[in-house]
Amino acid sequence: MKVLRLSIALSLLCSLGFGTQETEDSLEGYISANKQEYFRLEGEKIESSSDMLRDSWIAPIMLQYSHGVSEAYDNKSTTKRTSISIDQPIFQSGGIYFGIKFAEASRAYGEYSLESAKRKLIKDAISLLMQVRQSDLKIQKQNLLIKNAAINLEFKKEQYLSGQLDSTFLDDAIVERNSAKQVLIDIEAAKQRLLSQLRVISDVAYESVALPRLELLEEESFYANNIAYEQAKSESEKNYYAKNMTVAKYLPQISLNAAYNWDKIENFNVGGSSVGATERKTDYWTYGFKASIPLNINTFDDMQTTRVEYLQSKVLEQDKKREIKAVYEQVIQNIERFDKKIALSRENQEIYEKLLNDTKELFAAGYKTEYDVALLANSLAIQKLDVAIAELDRQLELLTLYETAANEI
């Protein structure tokens, strides 16, 4: 199975503004260099671990050498022994086959898990960037609201001083302006918290980096090769082979064994005599086979445990399919809600544009004040900012889909 690489429908994204960075055209560029290196090394570890697991049925060749000295009958003799041996299983009632398939499934599961973790981190980085940009828009909007509150306060002051209003209306205007300023402080504090979280996982300059422009994925495209579902499915496959491996472990096994031995004894004396010292060398082969079957009191419990784990993973696989469907449906509902908010803000924008133009004409004729013009100009700008803020909310919803939407390259 090919390793899945992160490619979130690049044809639907705007170019990424990473300047001279090597990751200019990669969404991985949104996360820090350390995070990228970690995922690269984790991928290497998964590959080497699965290779080792795949070949674990191949028995090692044992090389042995011993050197011993014996002193008896006032004489010293030296013994040197060398051997090369192997004890290789050739039949494990399907255990070898299932072991290889388990290694392949484990690699797939590891790759999906790694890809899922990487996508989540990239999604978090982009989400934080979008929220920071959204905070900037909210700060602009709040400053306009503060200006409008200040204009309203000036109106109330003039009306109060002219005796048209009592002090209660003036107090309300003061409270309104102060509340608007307090909201601004909270928004700025929230933005700093977002930036702190962003610095943990990303090196990008949030002021200048370009954000991806996401489009709504078709339902079939979202379901096809969905990373979250493929991960759950690969876990089921892995547990299926693990179950069969466990069963095979308690069935008959056959192994071939062979060894070559070489011995050398120096100063070997017959009968303990110090006369006639000699040297003896021998070399020989041994080979054969063995059949075995383990009898273990825990056999049934062991097999039952792996069987239940497999059945659990199948249940989780089906649950994941339902969860993915629910996520898509929820995102669609949220998108529709944001589309309505955007449409409403644009309608209001048209109304304010008409009112502003009319007010400017009345101001030129002396029927309206500068305050009236400024108030409507600020309100118009607020509606434009509301559209931009809702657009980012819409992008954040789409990001939820793109997190698990797989594209093989």
VOPAGU-2260 file (C-alpha; in pm, 1 decimal, decimal comma):
REM VOPAGU-2260
SITE   aa  ch    i         X         Y         Z
SITE  MET   A    0       0,0       0,0       0,0
SITE  LYS   A    1     139,2     334,4     -94,4
SITE  VAL   A    2     214,1     581,7     177,2
SITE  LEU   A    3     -49,3     852,5     178,9
SITE  ARG   A    4      89,9    1202,1     155,3
SITE  LEU   A    5     -87,0    1518,9     250,8
SITE  SER   A    6    -259,1    1672,5     -49,7
SITE  ILE   A    7    -574,8    1862,2      35,5
SITE  ALA   A    8    -711,9    1918,6    -315,0
SITE  LEU   A    9    -439,6    2157,6    -419,7
SITE  SER   A   10    -632,8    2259,7    -729,7
SITE  LEU   A   11    -888,5    2419,8    -499,7
SITE  LEU   A   12    -637,3    2613,8    -293,9
SITE  CYS   A   13    -479,6    2947,6    -354,7
SITE  SER   A   14    -102,5    2955,6    -379,6
SITE  LEU   A   15      69,0    2953,1     -44,8
SITE  GLY   A   16     278,9    3256,0      37,0
SITE  PHE   A   17     589,3    3105,0     185,5
SITE  GLY   A   18     843,3    3309,7     -10,9
SITE  THR   A   19    1169,3    3126,4     -55,5
SITE  GLN   A   20    1085,2    2842,7     178,7
SITE  GLU   A   21    1133,6    2494,5      35,2
SITE  THR   A   22     781,2    2408,2     148,4
SITE  GLU   A   23     624,7    2681,6     -64,9
SITE  ASP   A   24     373,7    2452,4    -235,4
SITE  SER   A   25     313,3    2216,2      56,3
SITE  LEU   A   26      57,6    2244,7     329,8
SITE  GLU   A   27     319,9    2094,9     559,9
SITE  GLY   A   28     478,2    2439,5     549,2
SITE  TYR   A   29     212,6    2558,6     793,3
SITE  ILE   A   30     370,7    2353,3    1074,2
SITE  SER   A   31     715,2    2405,8    1221,6
SITE  ALA   A   32    1032,1    2250,5    1080,8
SITE  ASN   A   33    1071,7    2044,9    1399,4
SITE  LYS   A   34     723,9    1899,2    1360,2
SITE  GLN   A   35     793,8    1814,3     995,8
SITE  GLU   A   36    1117,8    1639,1    1091,2
SITE  TYR   A   37     941,0    1444,7    1364,1
SITE  PHE   A   38     680,5    1313,4    1119,9
SITE  ARG   A   39     952,9    1222,3     868,6
SITE  LEU   A   40    1142,5    1021,0    1129,3
SITE  GLU   A   41     822,0     861,0    1254,7
SITE  GLY   A   42     751,3     746,9     899,1
SITE  GLU   A   43    1096,2     586,8     878,8
SITE  LYS   A   44    1035,2     411,8    1210,4
SITE  ILE   A   45     702,5     270,9    1091,2
SITE  GLU   A   46     865,8     138,2     773,8
SITE  SER   A   47    1158,8     -28,7     950,6
SITE  SER   A   48     936,0    -172,6    1225,7
SITE  SER   A   49     696,1    -327,4     975,1
SITE  ASP   A   50     986,0    -473,7     772,2
SITE  MET   A   51    1125,7    -630,2    1086,8
SITE  LEU   A   52     782,9    -766,9    1179,1
SITE  ARG   A   53     731,0    -905,8     827,6
SITE  ASP   A   54    1058,6   -1100,7     840,2
SITE  SER   A   55    1030,8   -1209,9    1204,2
SITE  TRP   A   56     944,2   -1569,0    1100,3
SITE  ILE   A   57    1292,0   -1612,6     948,9
SITE  ALA   A   58    1510,6   -1769,9    1214,9
SITE  PRO   A   59    1855,1   -1622,6    1282,3
SITE  ILE   A   60    2172,8   -1810,5    1197,8
SITE  MET   A   61    2357,1   -1874,8    1524,1
SITE  LEU   A   62    2734,7   -1844,8    1524,5
SITE  GLN   A   63    2907,4   -1978,0    1835,6
SITE  TYR   A   64    3267,3   -2003,7    1945,3
SITE  SER   A   65    3399,7   -2132,2    2276,2
SITE  HIS   A   66    3750,3   -2153,4    2414,3
SITE  GLY   A   67    3812,0   -2367,0    2724,5
SITE  VAL   A   68    4109,7   -2481,2    2926,8
SITE  SER   A   69    4114,5   -2797,0    3136,6
SITE  GLU   A   70    4381,9   -2893,8    3390,8
SITE  ALA   A   71    4384,5   -3259,1    3499,6
SITE  TYR   A   72    4658,2   -3511,8    3588,0
SITE  ASP   A   73    4910,9   -3231,1    3603,4
SITE  ASN   A   74    4845,2   -3156,3    3241,5
SITE  LYS   A   75    4673,2   -2866,6    3066,2
SITE  SER   A   76    4456,3   -2908,7    2757,0
SITE  THR   A   77    4279,5   -2650,7    2542,7
SITE  THR   A   78    3947,2   -2703,0    2370,7
SITE  LYS   A   79    3819,2   -2479,8    2089,6
SITE  ARG   A   80    3469,0   -2521,5    1951,7
SITE  THR   A   81    3299,5   -2342,2    1661,9
SITE  SER   A   82    2947,4   -2402,3    1533,6
SITE  ILE   A   83    2701,0   -2257,4    1283,6
SITE  SER   A   84    2337,7   -2359,1    1333,6
SITE  ILE   A   85    1985,3   -2269,2    1231,5
SITE  ASP   A   86    1643,0   -2379,4    1351,4
SITE  GLN   A   87    1401,1   -2259,6    1083,4
SITE  PRO   A   88    1021,9   -2299,8    1106,7
SITE  ILE   A   89     878,6   -2404,3     770,7
SITE  PHE   A   90     519,6   -2476,3     872,8
SITE  GLN   A   91     314,2   -2308,5    1144,9
SITE  SER   A   92     -40,2   -2397,8    1039,8
SITE  GLY   A   93     -73,2   -2070,9     849,8
SITE  GLY   A   94     108,4   -1867,7    1113,5
SITE  ILE   A   95     384,1   -1760,5     874,1
SITE  TYR   A   96     137,0   -1633,9     614,7
SITE  PHE   A   97     -76,2   -1454,5     871,8
SITE  GLY   A   98     235,9   -1306,9    1028,9
SITE  ILE   A   99     339,8   -1152,5     697,2
SITE  LYS   A  100     -12,0   -1020,3     635,4
SITE  PHE   A  101     -21,4    -882,9     991,6
SITE  ALA   A  102     302,4    -693,4     924,6
SITE  GLU   A  103     157,6    -542,0     606,5
SITE  ALA   A  104    -163,8    -443,7     786,4
SITE  SER   A  105      36,8    -297,7    1074,7
SITE  ARG   A  106     233,6     -84,0     830,6
SITE  ALA   A  107     -87,7      43,3     670,9
SITE  TYR   A  108    -236,3     121,1    1010,4
SITE  GLY   A  109      80,5     300,0    1118,9
SITE  GLU   A  110      88,5     507,1     800,1
SITE  TYR   A  111    -277,3     606,3     834,9
SITE  SER   A  112    -225,5     691,5    1200,6
SITE  LEU   A  113      76,4     905,5    1118,2
SITE  GLU   A  114    -105,0    1075,4     832,7
SITE  SER   A  115    -404,3    1140,9    1056,3
SITE  ALA   A  116    -184,8    1297,7    1325,2
SITE  LYS   A  117      -3,7    1512,9    1068,1
SITE  ARG   A  118    -326,7    1629,4     908,1
SITE  LYS   A  119    -473,1    1719,5    1247,1
SITE  LEU   A  120    -168,4    1929,8    1332,0
SITE  ILE   A  121    -177,9    2106,9     995,0
SITE  LYS   A  122    -550,7    2162,4    1037,5
SITE  ASP   A  123    -486,4    2309,2    1384,9
SITE  ALA   A  124    -221,4    2544,0    1244,7
SITE  ILE   A  125    -444,8    2665,9     961,2
SITE  SER   A  126    -740,4    2694,5    1198,6
SITE  LEU   A  127    -538,4    2909,6    1438,4
SITE  LEU   A  128    -423,6    3128,2    1149,8
SITE  MET   A  129    -781,9    3174,7    1035,2
SITE  GLN   A  130    -894,7    3257,7    1386,9
SITE  VAL   A  131    -614,1    3512,0    1424,9
SITE  ARG   A  132    -716,1    3676,9    1096,5
SITE  GLN   A  133   -1073,1    3668,0    1218,6
SITE  SER   A  134    -963,0    3836,3    1541,5
SITE  ASP   A  135    -804,7    4115,4    1337,9
SITE  LEU   A  136   -1136,4    4166,3    1159,1
SITE  LYS   A  137   -1325,7    4160,5    1487,7
SITE  ILE   A  138   -1086,6    4420,6    1628,5
SITE  GLN   A  139   -1154,4    4644,3    1329,1
SITE  LYS   A  140   -1527,4    4592,5    1373,0
SITE  GLN   A  141   -1512,0    4663,3    1744,8
SITE  ASN   A  142   -1319,3    4984,7    1687,6
SITE  LEU   A  143   -1596,9    5094,5    1452,0
SITE  LEU   A  144   -1857,0    5004,6    1712,5
SITE  ILE   A  145   -1663,1    5210,9    1966,1
SITE  LYS   A  146   -1662,6    5502,5    1724,0
SITE  ASN   A  147   -2038,3    5468,0    1677,1
SITE  ALA   A  148   -2086,1    5447,0    2053,2
SITE  ALA   A  149   -1879,2    5765,4    2089,0
SITE  ILE   A  150   -2091,2    5938,7    1823,0
SITE  ASN   A  151   -2406,2    5824,3    2000,6
SITE  LEU   A  152   -2265,8    5959,6    2327,4
SITE  GLU   A  153   -2203,5    6296,0    2166,9
SITE  PHE   A  154   -2564,2    6301,1    2042,4
SITE  LYS   A  155   -2690,4    6218,7    2388,8
SITE  LYS   A  156   -2471,3    6486,9    2545,9
SITE  GLU   A  157   -2610,3    6752,2    2313,1
SITE  GLN   A  158   -2968,0    6637,9    2372,8
SITE  TYR   A  159   -2911,4    6626,2    2748,8
SITE  LEU   A  160   -2755,4    6971,2    2760,1
SITE  SER   A  161   -3040,2    7109,1    2549,9
SITE  GLY   A  162   -3291,9    6953,1    2786,6
SITE  GLN   A  163   -3431,9    6704,1    2535,4
SITE  LEU   A  164   -3321,6    6394,4    2735,7
SITE  ASP   A  165   -3273,0    6314,8    3102,5
SITE  SER   A  166   -2949,6    6180,3    3249,5
SITE  THR   A  167   -3060,7    5816,0    3226,4
SITE  PHE   A  168   -3016,9    5813,4    2848,7
SITE  LEU   A  169   -2678,2    5977,8    2886,9
SITE  ASP   A  170   -2570,9    5712,8    3140,3
SITE  ASP   A  171   -2682,2    5436,9    2902,6
SITE  ALA   A  172   -2470,4    5587,5    2623,9
SITE  ILE   A  173   -2165,3    5599,5    2853,0
SITE  VAL   A  174   -2218,5    5237,8    2957,8
SITE  GLU   A  175   -2257,0    5134,1    2593,6
SITE  ARG   A  176   -1925,2    5295,3    2497,3
SITE  ASN   A  177   -1743,1    5144,3    2796,3
SITE  SER   A  178   -1888,7    4801,5    2722,5
SITE  ALA   A  179   -1768,1    4827,2    2362,8
SITE  LYS   A  180   -1417,8    4912,0    2484,7
SITE  GLN   A  181   -1422,1    4617,7    2727,6
SITE  VAL   A  182   -1519,7    4382,4    2443,4
SITE  LEU   A  183   -1223,5    4511,9    2242,5
SITE  ILE   A  184    -988,1    4432,5    2531,5
SITE  ASP   A  185   -1127,3    4078,6    2547,3
SITE  ILE   A  186   -1088,3    4027,1    2171,2
SITE  GLU   A  187    -725,8    4145,5    2181,3
SITE  ALA   A  188    -653,2    3912,2    2474,3
SITE  ALA   A  189    -811,7    3620,6    2288,0
SITE  LYS   A  190    -597,1    3697,8    1984,6
SITE  GLN   A  191    -279,9    3682,1    2194,4
SITE  ARG   A  192    -384,3    3343,4    2328,9
SITE  LEU   A  193    -434,3    3219,0    1972,7
SITE  LEU   A  194     -91,1    3347,9    1872,1
SITE  SER   A  195      67,3    3169,3    2167,6
SITE  GLN   A  196     -91,6    2841,2    2058,1
SITE  LEU   A  197      16,1    2903,3    1698,4
SITE  ARG   A  198     380,2    2961,0    1792,6
SITE  VAL   A  199     392,3    2616,1    1952,4
SITE  ILE   A  200     320,6    2433,8    1625,0
SITE  SER   A  201     412,8    2674,4    1345,1
SITE  ASP   A  202     698,6    2898,7    1230,6
SITE  VAL   A  203     496,0    3103,9     981,4
SITE  ALA   A  204     460,5    3480,3    1001,7
SITE  TYR   A  205      86,8    3509,3    1055,5
SITE  GLU   A  206      72,1    3867,2     925,8
SITE  SER   A  207     189,9    3778,7     574,9
SITE  VAL   A  208     128,7    3406,9     514,7
SITE  ALA   A  209    -145,7    3331,1     262,2
SITE  LEU   A  210    -437,8    3120,7     375,3
SITE  PRO   A  211    -573,3    2836,8     160,9
SITE  ARG   A  212    -907,3    2899,2      -5,1
SITE  LEU   A  213   -1119,9    2589,7      50,2
SITE  GLU   A  214   -1422,8    2488,2    -151,6
SITE  LEU   A  215   -1703,5    2256,2     -46,5
SITE  LEU   A  216   -1616,7    1892,0    -110,4
SITE  GLU   A  217   -1871,8    1671,0    -278,9
SITE  GLU   A  218   -2011,8    1405,4     -47,4
SITE  GLU   A  219   -1871,3    1116,9    -252,3
SITE  SER   A  220   -1529,6    1279,9    -262,5
SITE  PHE   A  221   -1533,7    1320,1     114,6
SITE  TYR   A  222   -1621,7     955,1     173,4
SITE  ALA   A  223   -1380,5     811,1     -82,1
SITE  ASN   A  224   -1058,0     700,1      86,4
SITE  ASN   A  225   -1138,8     903,0     395,7
SITE  ILE   A  226    -831,4     891,9     619,9
SITE  ALA   A  227   -1027,6     845,7     943,7
SITE  TYR   A  228   -1229,2     557,6     798,0
SITE  GLU   A  229    -927,5     396,5     630,3
SITE  GLN   A  230    -745,1     407,3     962,9
SITE  ALA   A  231   -1033,0     229,0    1137,2
SITE  LYS   A  232   -1056,6     -23,6     852,8
SITE  SER   A  233    -683,3     -97,3     862,2
SITE  GLU   A  234    -705,3    -155,8    1237,6
SITE  SER   A  235    -978,0    -414,2    1177,3
SITE  GLU   A  236    -759,6    -584,0     917,0
SITE  LYS   A  237    -463,1    -583,7    1153,4
SITE  ASN   A  238    -669,5    -738,1    1433,1
SITE  TYR   A  239    -807,9    -999,9    1192,0
SITE  TYR   A  240    -459,3   -1127,4    1112,4
SITE  ALA   A  241    -358,3   -1102,4    1478,4
SITE  LYS   A  242    -651,7   -1330,9    1564,3
SITE  ASN   A  243    -543,2   -1587,5    1306,2
SITE  MET   A  244    -182,4   -1566,8    1423,2
SITE  THR   A  245    -295,3   -1644,6    1776,9
SITE  VAL   A  246    -490,0   -1951,0    1661,5
SITE  ALA   A  247    -193,5   -2074,4    1457,4
SITE  LYS   A  248      32,8   -2036,1    1760,0
SITE  TYR   A  249    -143,6   -2330,3    1926,8
SITE  LEU   A  250    -150,7   -2558,6    1620,6
SITE  PRO   A  251     119,2   -2803,2    1496,9
SITE  GLN   A  252     451,0   -2655,4    1384,6
SITE  ILE   A  253     737,9   -2807,3    1187,8
SITE  SER   A  254    1094,2   -2678,6    1183,8
SITE  LEU   A  255    1411,5   -2781,0    1001,5
SITE  ASN   A  256    1740,5   -2764,1    1189,3
SITE  ALA   A  257    2098,0   -2795,8    1076,8
SITE  ALA   A  258    2437,1   -2727,4    1229,6
SITE  TYR   A  259    2803,0   -2749,0    1137,1
SITE  ASN   A  260    3044,5   -2807,9    1426,4
SITE  TRP   A  261    3423,3   -2791,6    1442,2
SITE  ASP   A  262    3621,6   -2893,8    1753,2
SITE  LYS   A  263    3992,5   -2876,1    1825,0
SITE  ILE   A  264    4157,7   -3014,6    2140,2
SITE  GLU   A  265    4525,9   -2941,7    2199,4
SITE  ASN   A  266    4751,2   -3145,2    2435,8
SITE  PHE   A  267    4496,3   -3425,2    2449,1
SITE  ASN   A  268    4649,9   -3714,6    2647,4
SITE  VAL   A  269    4514,2   -4066,7    2652,8
SITE  GLY   A  270    4476,1   -4217,2    2998,4
SITE  GLY   A  271    4610,6   -3908,3    3172,3
SITE  SER   A  272    4969,8   -3984,7    3074,2
SITE  SER   A  273    5204,7   -3693,5    3018,5
SITE  VAL   A  274    5361,8   -3888,1    2739,4
SITE  GLY   A  275    5227,4   -3886,8    2386,3
SITE  ALA   A  276    5059,5   -3551,0    2386,3
SITE  THR   A  277    4850,3   -3509,1    2077,4
SITE  GLU   A  278    4602,7   -3286,4    1904,2
SITE  ARG   A  279    4255,8   -3387,2    1787,9
SITE  LYS   A  280    4036,1   -3210,3    1534,9
SITE  THR   A  281    3681,5   -3303,4    1447,1
SITE  ASP   A  282    3417,1   -3146,6    1225,3
SITE  TYR   A  283    3069,2   -3277,6    1157,6
SITE  TRP   A  284    2716,9   -3190,3    1042,6
SITE  THR   A  285    2389,5   -3241,3    1224,6
SITE  TYR   A  286    2051,3   -3193,4    1064,9
SITE  GLY   A  287    1691,5   -3298,7    1100,7
SITE  PHE   A  288    1347,5   -3169,7    1174,5
SITE  LYS   A  289    1112,3   -3138,7    1466,4
SITE  ALA   A  290     737,5   -3122,9    1503,4
SITE  SER   A  291     571,3   -2963,6    1801,9
SITE  ILE   A  292     234,7   -2856,6    1932,0
SITE  PRO   A  293     199,3   -2645,0    2246,2
SITE  LEU   A  294     -48,6   -2745,9    2514,5
SITE  ASN   A  295    -136,3   -2438,6    2718,8
SITE  ILE   A  296    -409,5   -2395,6    2975,3
SITE  ASN   A  297    -465,6   -2037,9    2852,4
SITE  THR   A  298    -509,4   -2131,8    2485,7
SITE  PHE   A  299    -883,7   -2071,9    2466,9
SITE  ASP   A  300    -868,5   -1744,3    2664,0
SITE  ASP   A  301    -586,8   -1614,3    2444,3
SITE  MET   A  302    -773,6   -1693,2    2123,2
SITE  GLN   A  303   -1097,8   -1553,5    2264,1
SITE  THR   A  304    -927,1   -1226,1    2360,2
SITE  THR   A  305    -791,7   -1163,6    2010,4
SITE  ARG   A  306   -1126,0   -1266,5    1860,5
SITE  VAL   A  307   -1309,6   -1010,8    2075,0
SITE  GLU   A  308   -1053,6    -742,4    1986,3
SITE  TYR   A  309   -1117,4    -809,5    1618,1
SITE  LEU   A  310   -1495,0    -791,8    1662,5
SITE  GLN   A  311   -1458,8    -468,0    1857,4
SITE  SER   A  312   -1252,9    -313,5    1579,7
SITE  LYS   A  313   -1520,4    -411,0    1324,6
SITE  VAL   A  314   -1782,0    -237,9    1538,3
SITE  LEU   A  315   -1561,7      71,2    1563,7
SITE  GLU   A  316   -1512,4      62,0    1186,9
SITE  GLN   A  317   -1886,9      81,3    1131,3
SITE  ASP   A  318   -1919,2     352,6    1395,4
SITE  LYS   A  319   -1649,0     553,2    1220,7
SITE  LYS   A  320   -1846,3     536,3     894,4
SITE  ARG   A  321   -2151,9     674,1    1074,0
SITE  GLU   A  322   -1942,2     938,0    1246,9
SITE  ILE   A  323   -1795,4    1057,2     915,6
SITE  LYS   A  324   -2143,9    1082,4     766,4
SITE  ALA   A  325   -2264,2    1281,4    1068,8
SITE  VAL   A  326   -1964,7    1516,2    1044,7
SITE  TYR   A  327   -2037,6    1589,7     679,4
SITE  GLU   A  328   -2405,1    1652,2     748,1
SITE  GLN   A  329   -2323,4    1884,0    1040,0
SITE  VAL   A  330   -2073,9    2081,0     833,5
SITE  ILE   A  331   -2331,3    2122,6     555,4
SITE  GLN   A  332   -2583,8    2254,5     806,2
SITE  ASN   A  333   -2329,7    2499,0     947,3
SITE  ILE   A  334   -2229,1    2610,3     597,2
SITE  GLU   A  335   -2591,2    2681,0     512,6
SITE  ARG   A  336   -2624,3    2884,9     830,1
SITE  PHE   A  337   -2315,3    3091,0     750,8
SITE  ASP   A  338   -2434,7    3140,3     392,8
SITE  LYS   A  339   -2758,0    3286,7     530,2
SITE  LYS   A  340   -2563,6    3518,4     760,9
SITE  ILE   A  341   -2345,3    3629,9     471,3
SITE  ALA   A  342   -2649,4    3693,9     253,2
SITE  LEU   A  343   -2814,0    3894,6     533,3
SITE  SER   A  344   -2501,8    4104,8     588,7
SITE  ARG   A  345   -2482,7    4176,5     216,2
SITE  GLU   A  346   -2847,6    4283,2     214,6
SITE  ASN   A  347   -2777,7    4514,4     507,2
SITE  GLN   A  348   -2471,4    4639,8     322,8
SITE  GLU   A  349   -2688,3    4745,7      28,5
SITE  ILE   A  350   -2929,7    4921,5     263,4
SITE  TYR   A  351   -2649,9    5109,3     439,5
SITE  GLU   A  352   -2492,7    5206,5     107,5
SITE  LYS   A  353   -2823,4    5360,0      -3,2
SITE  LEU   A  354   -2871,5    5534,8     331,9
SITE  LEU   A  355   -2515,6    5666,5     328,9
SITE  ASN   A  356   -2551,1    5811,7     -19,8
SITE  ASP   A  357   -2882,7    5976,6      74,6
SITE  THR   A  358   -2736,1    6110,0     399,7
SITE  LYS   A  359   -2438,5    6259,1     219,5
SITE  GLU   A  360   -2679,0    6446,4      -8,2
SITE  LEU   A  361   -2880,5    6567,7     291,8
SITE  PHE   A  362   -2560,4    6670,2     466,6
SITE  ALA   A  363   -2457,8    6871,0     162,3
SITE  ALA   A  364   -2799,3    7037,5     176,1
SITE  GLY   A  365   -2756,0    7113,4     545,6
SITE  TYR   A  366   -3020,0    6872,6     677,0
SITE  LYS   A  367   -2782,3    6618,1     831,7
SITE  THR   A  368   -2465,5    6643,1    1041,8
SITE  GLU   A  369   -2117,9    6497,5    1006,9
SITE  TYR   A  370   -2211,9    6260,4    1288,3
SITE  ASP   A  371   -2491,9    6112,9    1075,1
SITE  VAL   A  372   -2255,9    6055,3     783,9
SITE  ALA   A  373   -1984,9    5904,9    1004,8
SITE  LEU   A  374   -2232,0    5679,2    1185,4
SITE  LEU   A  375   -2366,3    5531,4     861,9
SITE  ALA   A  376   -2018,1    5501,9     708,0
SITE  ASN   A  377   -1904,9    5304,2    1012,7
SITE  SER   A  378   -2218,0    5086,1    1000,8
SITE  LEU   A  379   -2154,1    5010,6     633,9
SITE  ALA   A  380   -1795,8    4913,2     710,5
SITE  ILE   A  381   -1920,0    4691,7     994,0
SITE  GLN   A  382   -2147,1    4501,0     754,7
SITE  LYS   A  383   -1852,8    4440,8     518,8
SITE  LEU   A  384   -1646,5    4312,2     810,3
SITE  ASP   A  385   -1934,3    4085,5     915,0
SITE  VAL   A  386   -1924,8    3928,7     568,6
SITE  ALA   A  387   -1548,4    3869,2     594,9
SITE  ILE   A  388   -1582,8    3725,5     947,4
SITE  ALA   A  389   -1861,2    3489,6     837,1
SITE  GLU   A  390   -1653,6    3384,7     534,0
SITE  LEU   A  391   -1375,1    3277,1     769,4
SITE  ASP   A  392   -1628,1    3089,0     983,7
SITE  ARG   A  393   -1730,6    2911,7     664,7
SITE  GLN   A  394   -1367,7    2827,5     585,0
SITE  LEU   A  395   -1318,6    2688,5     934,9
SITE  GLU   A  396   -1614,4    2456,2     879,4
SITE  LEU   A  397   -1472,5    2339,1     546,1
SITE  LEU   A  398   -1138,3    2276,4     714,3
SITE  THR   A  399   -1310,5    2007,0     921,2
SITE  LEU   A  400   -1380,2    1816,4     598,7
SITE  TYR   A  401   -1037,7    1866,3     448,1
SITE  GLU   A  402    -870,5    1726,6     757,8
SITE  THR   A  403    -964,9    1369,8     663,5
SITE  ALA   A  404   -1027,2    1398,2     287,7
SITE  ALA   A  405    -753,5    1184,7     134,1
SITE  ASN   A  406    -593,7    1235,9    -205,6
SITE  GLU   A  407    -318,9     996,3    -314,9
SITE  ILE   A  408     -30,6    1141,8    -510,6
